[in-house]
Amino acid sequence: MAECSTLESLIEMGFSPSRAEKALAATGNQGIEPAMDWLVEHEDDPDIDEPSVVVPEDSDSGTTDTQGMDTCEERLPLTEEEKEKQTKRMMELIAQKQKEREEREKRERIEQEKQRRKQGQELSAVKQKIQEQEMQKAVEDRRREKQEEKLARDRVREKIARDKAERARRFGGAGSEPISPPAEASIPATTPSPSSPVQEPPTKKEYDQCRIQVRLLDGSALSQTFRAREQLAAVRLYVELNWPGGAPGPFNLLTSFPRRVFTEEDMEKPLQELGLVPSAVLIVARK
């Protein structure tokens, strides 16, 4: 009769019959409060509303549960005071369990946020390390390129210096004192006789040097003397090294008349072959 009273009390308090029966079975029919605790604790279980399997008890008299049910039906209903008391108890239990669940969920959210931040910091550290490595590699590559460019410029400077020294050694006195041919000075002037043979025209003069003037983008000019057999690349390097403030970027060399833009292939050709001897004016143009 106690079991039936507890079951009906739980049903009257708003619990479904299946849930009430499960609670009583799970708590061993120890009373309404343990059953209510169990119901509040397991209210979110996915199988809470599935019917429970009740094993009927053996009876020596061979009677069925009809007698027990009749007994339940004969039980007087709960008074309003009892209902109010049990309902209050149930609400307190529900509020307590709800509070415990909220606190548990809050702790879980905090822990998840900590894990998320930790993973984010680790990912940021990995990204930063990769970026630092890439930047370091780029700096090293640029440093190596600059070193190679410097070595190449040094080699060209050395070549230009050697060529200048060679020109100075060979033609150093040409600019200071005019050279007078001694053989012609010592030959007395004679009047050619009518029978003298006709003189042949002078042969074409070969030039060992050429004077190059380069007009820059701002209208200023650079002038330098080069050997006729030097490559046009020497002129370009001279412009890059002596451009006031440094060259603004890649540029082409060209002649205005006849108009000709010199290519990279022309840079390997001597000035004499390009028709820039004994003098020429080159113009700088942006690429």
KOLLUM-29361 format. One line per 3 residues: number of its first residue (from 1); for each residue x, y, z of N, C-alpha, C. Coordinates in Angstrom, 1 decimal, decimal comma. Example, Ala and Ser with C-alpha at 12.3 -4.5 7.8 and 13.67 -1.06 7.14 Angstrom:
2
1) 13,2:-5,7:7,8:12,3:-4,5:7,8:13,2:-3,3:7,8 | 12,8:-2,2:7,1:13,7:-1,1:7,1:12,9:0,0:7,9
//
This chain:
287
1) 0,8:-1,2:0,0:0,0:0,0:0,0:0,9:1,3:0,0 | 2,0:1,2:0,7:3,0:2,3:0,7:3,5:2,6:-0,7 | 3,8:1,5:-1,4:4,3:1,7:-2,8:3,3:2,4:-3,6
4) 2,1:1,9:-3,6:1,0:2,5:-4,4:0,8:3,9:-4,0 | 0,8:4,3:-2,7:0,7:5,6:-2,2:1,7:6,5:-2,8 | 3,0:6,1:-2,8:4,1:6,9:-3,3:3,9:7,1:-4,8
7) 3,5:6,1:-5,5:3,4:6,2:-7,0:2,3:7,2:-7,3 | 1,2:7,1:-6,6:0,1:8,0:-6,9:0,5:9,5:-6,5 | 1,2:9,6:-5,4:1,7:10,9:-5,0:2,5:11,5:-6,1
10) 3,4:10,7:-6,6:4,3:11,3:-7,7:3,5:11,7:-8,9 | 2,5:10,9:-9,2:1,6:11,2:-10,4:0,9:12,5:-10,1 | 0,3:12,6:-8,9:-0,4:13,8:-8,5:0,4:15,0:-8,5
13) 1,8:14,8:-8,3:2,7:16,0:-8,3:3,1:16,4:-9,7 | 2,6:15,6:-10,7:2,9:16,0:-12,1:3,8:15,1:-12,9 | 4,3:14,1:-12,3:5,2:13,2:-13,0:4,4:12,2:-13,7
16) 4,9:11,8:-14,9:4,2:10,8:-15,7:4,3:9,4:-15,0 | 3,3:8,5:-15,2:3,4:7,2:-14,6:4,6:6,4:-14,9 | 5,1:6,5:-16,2:6,3:5,8:-16,5:7,5:6,3:-15,7
19) 7,6:7,6:-15,6:8,8:8,2:-14,8:8,6:7,9:-13,3 | 7,4:7,9:-12,8:7,2:7,6:-11,4:7,6:6,2:-11,1 | 7,2:5,3:-12,0:7,5:3,8:-11,8:9,0:3,6:-11,9
22) 9,6:4,3:-12,8:11,1:4,1:-12,9:11,8:4,6:-11,7 | 11,4:5,7:-11,2:12,0:6,3:-10,0:11,9:5,4:-8,8 | 10,7:4,8:-8,6:10,5:3,9:-7,5:11,3:2,7:-7,6
25) 11,4:2,2:-8,9:12,1:0,9:-9,1:13,6:1,2:-8,9 | 14,1:2,4:-9,3:15,5:2,7:-9,2:15,9:2,9:-7,8 | 15,0:3,4:-6,9:15,4:3,7:-5,5:14,9:2,6:-4,6
28) 14,4:1,6:-5,1:14,0:0,5:-4,3:12,8:0,8:-3,4 | 11,9:1,6:-3,9:10,7:2,0:-3,1:11,0:2,5:-1,7 | 12,0:3,4:-1,6:12,4:3,8:-0,3:11,6:5,1:0,1
31) 10,7:5,5:-0,7:9,9:6,7:-0,3:9,9:7,7:-1,4 | 9,1:8,7:-1,2:8,9:9,7:-2,2:10,0:10,7:-2,4 | 10,8:11,0:-1,3:11,9:11,9:-1,5:13,0:11,3:-2,3
34) 13,5:10,1:-2,0:14,5:9,5:-2,9:14,0:9,4:-4,3 | 12,7:9,1:-4,5:12,2:9,0:-5,9:12,2:10,4:-6,6 | 11,9:11,4:-5,8:11,9:12,7:-6,4:13,4:13,1:-6,7
37) 14,3:12,8:-5,8:15,7:13,1:-6,1:16,2:12,4:-7,4 | 15,8:11,2:-7,5:16,2:10,4:-8,7:15,5:11,1:-10,0 | 14,3:11,5:-9,9:13,6:12,1:-11,1:14,3:13,4:-11,5
40) 14,6:14,2:-10,5:15,3:15,5:-10,8:16,7:15,2:-11,4 | 17,4:14,2:-10,9:18,7:13,9:-11,3:18,8:13,4:-12,7 | 17,7:12,6:-13,1:17,7:11,9:-14,4:16,6:12,5:-15,4
43) 16,2:13,7:-15,1:15,2:14,3:-16,0:15,6:14,5:-17,4 | 17,0:14,6:-17,7:17,5:14,8:-19,0:17,9:13,5:-19,7 | 17,7:12,3:-19,0:18,1:11,1:-19,6:17,3:10,8:-20,9
46) 17,9:10,3:-22,0:17,1:10,1:-23,2:16,1:9,1:-23,1 | 16,2:8,1:-22,2:15,3:7,0:-22,1:14,4:7,2:-20,9 | 14,2:8,4:-20,4:13,5:8,6:-19,1:12,0:8,3:-19,3
49) 11,5:8,4:-20,5:10,0:8,2:-20,8:9,7:6,8:-21,3 | 10,8:6,0:-21,5:10,5:4,6:-21,9:9,9:3,8:-20,8 | 8,9:3,0:-21,1:8,3:2,2:-20,1:9,3:1,2:-19,4
52) 9,1:1,1:-18,1:10,0:0,3:-17,3:9,5:-1,2:-17,3 | 10,4:-2,1:-17,2:10,0:-3,5:-17,1:9,8:-3,9:-15,7 | 8,6:-4,3:-15,3:8,3:-4,6:-13,9:8,2:-6,1:-13,9
55) 9,0:-6,8:-13,0:8,9:-8,2:-12,8:7,9:-8,5:-11,7 | 6,8:-9,2:-12,0:5,8:-9,5:-10,9:6,4:-10,4:-9,8 | 6,0:-10,2:-8,6:6,5:-11,0:-7,5:5,7:-12,3:-7,4
58) 6,4:-13,3:-7,0:5,8:-14,6:-6,8:4,9:-14,6:-5,6 | 3,8:-15,3:-5,7:2,8:-15,3:-4,5:2,5:-16,8:-4,3 | 2,6:-17,2:-3,0:2,2:-18,6:-2,6:0,8:-18,8:-2,9
61) -0,1:-17,8:-2,8:-1,5:-18,0:-2,9:-1,9:-18,0:-4,4 | -1,0:-17,6:-5,3:-1,3:-17,6:-6,7:-2,2:-16,5:-7,1 | -2,4:-15,5:-6,2:-3,2:-14,4:-6,6:-2,5:-13,4:-7,5
64) -3,2:-12,5:-8,1:-2,6:-11,5:-9,0:-2,5:-10,2:-8,3 | -2,0:-9,1:-9,1:-1,9:-7,8:-8,5:-3,2:-7,1:-8,4 | -4,3:-7,8:-8,7:-5,6:-7,1:-8,6:-5,9:-6,6:-7,2
67) -5,4:-7,4:-6,2:-5,7:-7,1:-4,8:-4,9:-5,8:-4,5 | -3,6:-5,8:-4,9:-2,8:-4,6:-4,6:-3,4:-3,3:-5,2 | -3,9:-3,5:-6,5:-4,5:-2,3:-7,2:-5,8:-1,9:-6,5
70) -6,6:-2,9:-6,0:-7,8:-2,6:-5,3:-7,4:-1,8:-4,0 | -6,3:-2,2:-3,4:-5,9:-1,5:-2,2:-5,6:-0,1:-2,5 | -4,8:0,1:-3,7:-4,5:1,5:-4,1:-5,7:2,3:-4,3
73) -6,7:1,7:-4,9:-7,9:2,4:-5,2:-8,6:2,8:-4,0 | -8,4:2,0:-2,9:-9,1:2,3:-1,6:-8,4:3,4:-0,8 | -7,1:3,7:-1,2:-6,4:4,7:-0,4:-7,0:6,1:-0,6
76) -7,0:6,8:0,5:-7,6:8,1:0,5:-6,6:9,1:-0,2 | -7,1:10,0:-1,0:-6,2:11,0:-1,6:-5,5:11,9:-0,6 | -4,3:12,5:-1,2:-3,6:13,4:-0,3:-4,4:14,7:0,0
79) -4,1:15,1:1,2:-4,8:16,4:1,6:-4,1:17,5:0,9 | -4,7:18,7:0,9:-4,1:19,9:0,2:-2,8:20,2:0,9 | -2,7:20,1:2,2:-1,5:20,4:2,9:-0,4:19,5:2,5
82) -0,7:18,2:2,4:0,3:17,2:2,0:0,8:17,5:0,6 | -0,2:17,8:-0,3:0,2:18,1:-1,7:1,1:19,3:-1,7 | 0,7:20,3:-1,0:1,5:21,5:-1,0:2,9:21,3:-0,5
85) 3,0:20,5:0,6:4,3:20,2:1,2:5,2:19,4:0,2 | 4,6:18,4:-0,5:5,4:17,6:-1,4:5,7:18,4:-2,7 | 4,8:19,3:-3,1:5,1:20,1:-4,3:6,2:21,1:-3,9
88) 6,2:21,7:-2,8:7,2:22,6:-2,4:8,6:21,9:-2,3 | 8,6:20,7:-1,8:9,8:19,9:-1,7:10,3:19,6:-3,1 | 9,4:19,2:-4,0:9,8:18,9:-5,4:10,4:20,1:-6,1
91) 9,8:21,3:-5,9:10,3:22,5:-6,5:11,7:22,9:-5,9 | 11,8:22,7:-4,6:13,2:22,9:-4,0:14,2:22,0:-4,7 | 13,9:20,7:-4,8:14,8:19,8:-5,4:15,1:20,2:-6,9
94) 14,1:20,5:-7,6:14,3:20,9:-9,0:15,2:22,2:-9,1 | 14,9:23,2:-8,2:15,7:24,4:-8,2:17,2:24,1:-7,9 | 17,4:23,2:-6,9:18,7:22,8:-6,5:19,5:22,1:-7,6
97) 18,8:21,1:-8,2:19,4:20,4:-9,4:19,7:21,3:-10,5 | 18,8:22,3:-10,8:19,0:23,2:-11,9:20,2:24,1:-11,6 | 20,3:24,5:-10,3:21,5:25,3:-10,0:22,8:24,6:-10,1
100) 22,8:23,3:-9,7:24,0:22,5:-9,8:24,3:22,3:-11,3 | 23,3:22,0:-12,1:23,5:21,8:-13,5:24,1:23,1:-14,2 | 23,6:24,2:-13,8:24,1:25,5:-14,4:25,5:25,7:-13,9
103) 25,8:25,5:-12,7:27,2:25,6:-12,2:28,1:24,7:-12,9 | 27,7:23,4:-13,2:28,5:22,5:-13,9:28,7:22,9:-15,3 | 27,7:23,4:-16,0:27,8:23,8:-17,3:28,7:25,1:-17,4
106) 28,6:25,9:-16,4:29,4:27,1:-16,4:30,9:26,7:-16,3 | 31,2:25,8:-15,4:32,6:25,3:-15,3:33,1:24,7:-16,6 | 32,2:23,9:-17,2:32,6:23,3:-18,5:32,8:24,4:-19,6
109) 32,0:25,4:-19,6:32,2:26,5:-20,6:33,5:27,2:-20,3 | 33,8:27,4:-19,0:35,1:28,1:-18,7:36,3:27,3:-19,1 | 36,2:26,0:-18,9:37,3:25,1:-19,3:37,4:25,0:-20,8
112) 36,3:25,0:-21,5:36,3:25,0:-23,0:37,0:26,2:-23,5 | 36,6:27,4:-22,9:37,2:28,6:-23,3:38,7:28,7:-23,1 | 39,1:28,1:-21,9:40,5:28,0:-21,6:41,3:27,2:-22,7
115) 40,7:26,1:-23,0:41,3:25,2:-24,0:41,3:25,9:-25,4 | 40,2:26,6:-25,7:40,2:27,3:-27,0:41,3:28,4:-27,1 | 41,4:29,2:-26,0:42,4:30,2:-25,9:43,8:29,6:-26,0
118) 44,0:28,5:-25,3:45,3:27,9:-25,3:45,7:27,4:-26,7 | 44,7:26,8:-27,4:44,9:26,3:-28,8:45,2:27,5:-29,7 | 44,4:28,6:-29,5:44,6:29,8:-30,3:46,0:30,4:-30,1
121) 46,5:30,4:-28,9:47,8:30,9:-28,6:48,9:30,0:-29,2 | 48,7:28,7:-29,1:49,7:27,8:-29,7:49,7:28,0:-31,2 | 48,5:28,1:-31,8:48,5:28,3:-33,3:49,1:29,6:-33,7
124) 48,9:30,7:-32,9:49,5:32,0:-33,2:51,0:31,9:-33,1 | 51,5:31,2:-32,1:52,9:31,0:-31,9:53,5:30,3:-33,1 | 52,8:29,2:-33,5:53,3:28,5:-34,7:53,4:29,4:-35,9
127) 52,3:30,2:-36,2:52,3:31,1:-37,3:53,3:32,1:-37,2 | 53,5:32,7:-36,0:54,6:33,7:-35,9:56,0:33,1:-36,1 | 56,2:31,9:-35,7:57,5:31,3:-35,9:57,7:31,0:-37,4
130) 56,7:30,6:-38,1:56,8:30,4:-39,5:57,1:31,7:-40,2 | 56,4:32,8:-39,8:56,6:34,1:-40,4:58,0:34,6:-40,2 | 58,5:34,4:-38,9:59,9:34,8:-38,6:60,9:34,0:-39,4
133) 60,7:32,7:-39,6:61,6:31,9:-40,4:61,6:32,4:-41,9 | 60,4:32,7:-42,4:60,3:33,1:-43,8:60,9:34,5:-43,9 | 60,7:35,4:-43,0:61,4:36,7:-43,0:62,9:36,6:-42,9
136) 63,4:35,7:-42,0:64,8:35,5:-41,9:65,4:35,0:-43,2 | 64,7:34,0:-43,8:65,1:33,5:-45,1:65,2:34,5:-46,2 | 64,1:35,4:-46,2:64,1:36,5:-47,2:65,3:37,4:-47,0
139) 65,5:37,8:-45,7:66,7:38,6:-45,4:68,0:38,0:-45,8 | 68,2:36,7:-45,5:69,4:36,1:-45,9:69,5:36,0:-47,4 | 68,4:35,7:-48,1:68,5:35,7:-49,6:68,8:37,1:-50,2
142) 68,2:38,1:-49,6:68,5:39,5:-50,1:70,0:39,8:-49,8 | 70,5:39,5:-48,6:71,9:39,7:-48,3:72,8:39,0:-49,2 | 72,5:37,8:-49,5:73,3:37,0:-50,4:73,3:37,6:-51,8
145) 72,1:38,1:-52,3:72,0:38,7:-53,6:72,8:40,0:-53,6 | 72,7:40,8:-52,6:73,5:42,1:-52,5:75,0:41,8:-52,6 | 75,4:40,7:-51,8:76,8:40,4:-51,8:77,3:40,0:-53,2
148) 76,4:39,2:-53,9:76,8:38,8:-55,2:76,8:40,0:-56,2 | 75,9:40,9:-56,1:75,9:42,1:-56,9:77,1:42,9:-56,6 | 77,5:43,0:-55,3:78,7:43,8:-55,0:79,9:43,2:-55,6
151) 80,0:41,9:-55,5:81,2:41,2:-56,1:81,2:41,4:-57,6 | 80,1:41,4:-58,2:80,0:41,6:-59,7:80,4:43,0:-60,0 | 79,9:44,0:-59,2:80,3:45,4:-59,5:81,8:45,6:-59,2
154) 82,3:45,0:-58,2:83,7:45,1:-57,9:84,6:44,6:-59,0 | 84,1:43,5:-59,6:84,9:42,9:-60,7:84,9:43,9:-61,9 | 83,7:44,5:-62,2:83,6:45,4:-63,3:84,4:46,7:-63,0
157) 84,4:47,2:-61,7:85,2:48,3:-61,3:86,6:48,1:-61,5 | 87,1:46,9:-61,1:88,5:46,5:-61,3:88,9:46,5:-62,8 | 87,9:46,0:-63,6:88,2:45,9:-65,0:88,3:47,3:-65,6
160) 87,3:48,2:-65,2:87,4:49,6:-65,7:88,7:50,3:-65,2 | 89,0:50,0:-63,9:90,3:50,7:-63,4:91,5:50,2:-64,2 | 91,5:48,9:-64,5:92,7:48,4:-65,3:92,7:49,0:-66,7
163) 91,5:49,1:-67,3:91,5:49,7:-68,6:91,9:51,1:-68,6 | 91,5:51,9:-67,5:91,9:53,3:-67,4:93,4:53,4:-67,2 | 93,9:52,5:-66,4:95,4:52,5:-66,2:96,1:52,2:-67,5
166) 95,6:51,3:-68,2:96,2:50,9:-69,5:96,1:52,1:-70,4 | 95,0:52,8:-70,5:94,9:53,9:-71,4:95,8:55,0:-70,9 | 95,9:55,2:-69,6:96,8:56,3:-69,1:98,3:55,9:-69,4
169) 98,6:54,7:-69,4:100,0:54,3:-69,7:100,3:54,5:-71,1 | 99,3:54,1:-72,0:99,6:54,2:-73,4:99,4:55,6:-74,0 | 98,4:56,3:-73,5:98,1:57,6:-74,0:98,1:58,7:-73,0
172) 98,9:58,6:-72,0:98,9:59,5:-70,9:99,3:60,9:-71,3 | 100,3:61,0:-72,3:100,8:62,3:-72,7:100,1:62,9:-73,8 | 99,0:62,3:-74,3:98,4:62,8:-75,5:97,6:64,0:-75,2
175) 97,1:64,1:-74,0:96,2:65,3:-73,7:97,0:66,5:-73,3 | 98,3:66,4:-72,8:99,0:67,5:-72,2:99,8:68,2:-73,3 | 100,5:67,5:-74,2:101,4:68,1:-75,1:101,0:67,6:-76,5
178) 100,9:68,4:-77,5:100,6:68,0:-78,8:101,8:67,2:-79,4 | 101,5:66,1:-80,0:102,6:65,3:-80,6:102,8:65,7:-82,0 | 104,0:66,2:-82,3:104,4:66,6:-83,7:105,3:65,5:-84,3
181) 104,9:65,1:-85,4:105,7:64,0:-86,1:107,1:64,5:-86,4 | 108,1:64,0:-85,8:109,5:64,4:-86,0:110,0:64,2:-87,4 | 109,5:63,1:-88,0:110,0:62,8:-89,4:109,5:63,8:-90,4
184) 108,3:64,3:-90,2:107,8:65,3:-91,1:108,4:66,6:-90,9 | 108,8:66,9:-89,6:109,4:68,2:-89,3:110,8:68,3:-89,9 | 111,5:67,2:-90,1:112,8:67,2:-90,6:112,9:67,2:-92,1
187) 111,8:66,9:-92,8:111,9:66,8:-94,2:111,7:68,2:-94,8 | 112,6:68,7:-95,6:112,5:70,0:-96,2:111,3:70,0:-97,2 | 110,8:71,2:-97,2:109,7:71,4:-98,2:110,2:71,4:-99,6
190) 109,6:70,6:-100,4:110,0:70,6:-101,8:108,8:70,7:-102,7 | 109,1:71,3:-103,8:108,0:71,4:-104,8:107,9:70,2:-105,6 | 106,7:69,6:-105,6:106,6:68,3:-106,4:106,8:68,6:-107,9
193) 107,5:67,7:-108,4:107,7:67,8:-109,9:106,6:67,3:-110,7 | 106,4:67,7:-111,9:105,3:67,2:-112,7:105,4:65,7:-112,9 | 106,6:65,2:-112,8:106,7:63,8:-113,0:106,5:62,9:-111,8
196) 106,2:63,6:-110,6:106,0:62,8:-109,4:104,8:62,0:-109,4 | 104,8:60,8:-108,9:103,6:59,9:-108,9:102,4:60,5:-108,0 | 101,2:60,2:-108,4:100,0:60,7:-107,7:100,0:59,9:-106,3
199) 99,8:60,7:-105,2:99,7:60,1:-103,9:98,4:59,3:-103,7 | 98,4:58,2:-103,0:97,2:57,4:-102,7:96,5:58,1:-101,5 | 95,1:58,0:-101,5:94,3:58,6:-100,4:94,7:57,9:-99,1
202) 94,7:58,7:-98,0:95,0:58,1:-96,7:94,0:57,0:-96,3 | 94,5:56,0:-95,6:93,7:54,9:-95,1:92,8:55,3:-94,0 | 91,7:54,6:-93,8:90,8:55,0:-92,7:91,4:54,8:-91,4
205) 91,2:55,8:-90,5:91,9:55,8:-89,2:91,2:54,9:-88,3 | 91,9:54,1:-87,5:91,4:53,2:-86,5:91,5:53,9:-85,1 | 90,4:53,9:-84,4:90,3:54,6:-83,1:90,4:53,5:-82,0
208) 91,3:53,8:-81,0:91,4:53,0:-79,9:90,5:53,4:-78,7 | 90,0:54,6:-78,8:89,1:55,2:-77,7:87,9:55,8:-78,3 | 86,9:56,0:-77,4:85,7:56,7:-77,9:85,2:57,5:-76,7
211) 84,6:58,6:-77,0:84,0:59,5:-76,0:82,5:59,3:-76,0 | 82,0:58,9:-74,9:80,5:58,6:-74,7:79,9:59,6:-73,8 | 78,8:60,3:-74,3:78,0:61,1:-73,4:76,7:60,5:-73,2
214) 76,2:60,4:-72,0:75,0:59,8:-71,6:74,0:60,8:-71,0 | 72,9:61,0:-71,6:71,9:62,0:-71,1:70,9:61,3:-70,2 | 70,8:61,7:-69,0:70,0:61,1:-68,0:68,5:61,6:-68,1
217) 67,6:61,0:-67,3:66,2:61,3:-67,3:65,9:62,7:-67,0 | 66,7:63,3:-66,1:66,4:64,7:-65,7:67,1:65,7:-66,6 | 67,7:65,3:-67,6:68,4:66,2:-68,6:69,9:66,4:-68,3
220) 70,4:66,0:-67,2:71,8:66,1:-66,9:72,5:65,0:-67,8 | 73,9:65,1:-67,8:74,6:64,2:-68,7:75,9:63,8:-67,9 | 76,3:62,6:-68,3:77,6:62,0:-67,8:78,4:61,7:-69,0
223) 79,7:62,0:-68,9:80,7:61,8:-70,0:81,8:61,0:-69,5 | 82,3:60,1:-70,4:83,4:59,3:-70,0:84,1:58,7:-71,3 | 85,4:58,5:-71,2:86,1:57,9:-72,4:86,3:56,4:-72,1
226) 86,0:55,6:-73,1:86,1:54,1:-73,0:87,0:53,6:-74,1 | 87,5:52,5:-74,0:88,2:51,8:-75,0:87,2:51,3:-76,1 | 87,7:51,4:-77,3:86,8:51,0:-78,4:86,4:49,5:-78,3
229) 87,2:48,7:-77,7:86,9:47,3:-77,6:86,1:46,9:-76,4 | 85,8:47,9:-75,5:85,0:47,6:-74,3:83,5:47,4:-74,7 | 82,9:46,6:-73,9:81,5:46,2:-74,2:80,6:47,4:-73,7
232) 79,4:47,4:-74,3:78,4:48,4:-74,0:78,0:48,3:-72,5 | 78,1:47,1:-72,0:77,8:46,8:-70,6:78,6:47,7:-69,6 | 79,9:48,0:-70,0:80,7:48,9:-69,2:80,1:50,3:-69,1
235) 79,5:50,7:-70,2:78,9:52,1:-70,2:77,7:52,0:-69,3 | 76,9:51,0:-69,4:75,7:50,9:-68,5:76,1:50,9:-67,0 | 77,1:50,1:-66,7:77,6:50,0:-65,3:78,1:51,4:-64,9
238) 78,8:52,1:-65,7:79,3:53,4:-65,4:78,2:54,3:-65,0 | 77,1:54,3:-65,8:75,9:55,1:-65,5:75,3:54,7:-64,2 | 75,2:53,4:-63,9:74,6:53,0:-62,6:75,4:53,5:-61,4
241) 76,7:53,4:-61,6:77,6:53,8:-60,5:77,7:55,3:-60,3 | 77,5:56,1:-61,3:77,7:57,5:-61,2:76,4:58,3:-61,3 | 75,3:57,7:-61,4:74,0:58,4:-61,4:73,8:59,1:-60,1
244) 73,6:60,4:-60,1:73,4:61,2:-58,9:72,2:60,6:-58,1 | 72,5:60,2:-56,9:71,4:59,7:-56,0:71,1:58,2:-56,3 | 71,7:57,6:-57,3:71,5:56,2:-57,6:70,5:56,1:-58,7
247) 70,6:55,0:-59,5:69,7:54,8:-60,6:68,3:54,5:-60,1 | 67,2:55,1:-60,7:65,9:54,9:-60,1:65,3:53,6:-60,5 | 65,9:52,8:-61,3:65,4:51,5:-61,6:66,0:51,0:-63,0
250) 65,5:49,9:-63,5:66,0:49,4:-64,8:65,8:50,5:-65,9 | 66,7:50,5:-66,8:66,6:51,5:-67,9:67,3:50,9:-69,2 | 66,9:51,6:-70,3:67,5:51,2:-71,6:68,4:52,3:-72,1
253) 69,4:52,0:-72,9:70,2:53,0:-73,6:69,8:53,0:-75,1 | 69,7:54,2:-75,6:69,4:54,3:-77,0:70,0:55,5:-77,7 | 70,0:55,4:-79,0:70,5:56,6:-79,8:69,3:57,2:-80,5
256) 69,4:58,6:-80,6:68,2:59,3:-81,2:68,3:59,3:-82,7 | 69,5:59,4:-83,3:69,6:59,4:-84,7:70,9:58,7:-85,2 | 70,7:57,6:-85,8:69,5:56,9:-86,1:68,9:56,3:-84,8
259) 67,6:56,2:-84,7:67,1:55,7:-83,4:67,3:54,2:-83,3 | 67,9:53,9:-82,2:68,2:52,4:-81,9:68,2:52,2:-80,4 | 67,4:51,2:-80,0:67,3:50,8:-78,6:68,2:49,6:-78,4
262) 69,2:49,7:-77,6:70,1:48,6:-77,4:69,5:47,5:-76,5 | 69,7:46,3:-77,0:69,1:45,1:-76,2:70,2:44,5:-75,3 | 69,7:43,5:-74,5:70,7:42,8:-73,6:71,8:42,1:-74,4
265) 71,4:41,7:-75,6:72,4:41,1:-76,5:73,5:42,1:-76,9 | 73,0:43,3:-77,1:74,0:44,4:-77,6:74,9:44,7:-76,4 | 74,5:44,5:-75,2:75,4:44,8:-74,1:76,7:44,0:-74,1
268) 76,7:42,9:-74,7:77,9:42,1:-74,8:78,8:42,4:-76,0 | 78,4:43,4:-76,8:79,1:43,7:-78,0:80,0:44,9:-77,7 | 81,2:45,0:-78,4:82,1:46,1:-78,2:81,5:47,4:-78,8
271) 82,0:48,5:-78,3:81,5:49,8:-78,7:81,8:50,0:-80,2 | 83,0:49,5:-80,6:83,4:49,7:-82,0:82,4:49,0:-83,0 | 82,0:47,8:-82,6:81,0:47,1:-83,4:79,7:47,8:-83,5
274) 79,3:48,5:-82,4:78,0:49,1:-82,4:78,0:50,5:-83,0 | 79,1:50,9:-83,6:79,2:52,2:-84,3:79,2:53,4:-83,4 | 79,7:53,2:-82,2:79,8:54,3:-81,2:81,1:55,0:-81,1
277) 82,0:54,6:-82,0:83,4:55,2:-82,1:83,5:56,2:-83,2 | 84,1:57,3:-83,1:85,0:57,7:-81,9:84,2:58,4:-80,8 | 82,9:58,8:-81,1:82,1:59,5:-80,1:80,7:59,2:-80,3
280) 79,9:59,3:-79,3:78,5:59,1:-79,4:77,7:59,6:-78,3 | 76,4:59,9:-78,5:75,5:60,4:-77,4:74,5:59,3:-77,2 | 74,4:58,8:-76,0:73,4:57,9:-75,6:72,3:58,5:-74,7
283) 71,1:58,0:-74,8:70,0:58,6:-74,1:69,4:57,5:-73,2 | 69,2:57,8:-71,9:68,6:56,9:-71,0:67,1:57,0:-71,1 | 66,4:55,8:-71,1:65,0:55,7:-71,1:64,5:54,6:-70,2
286) 63,4:54,8:-69,5:62,9:53,8:-68,6:62,4:52,6:-69,3 | 62,6:51,4:-68,7:62,1:50,2:-69,3:60,6:50,1:-69,2
//
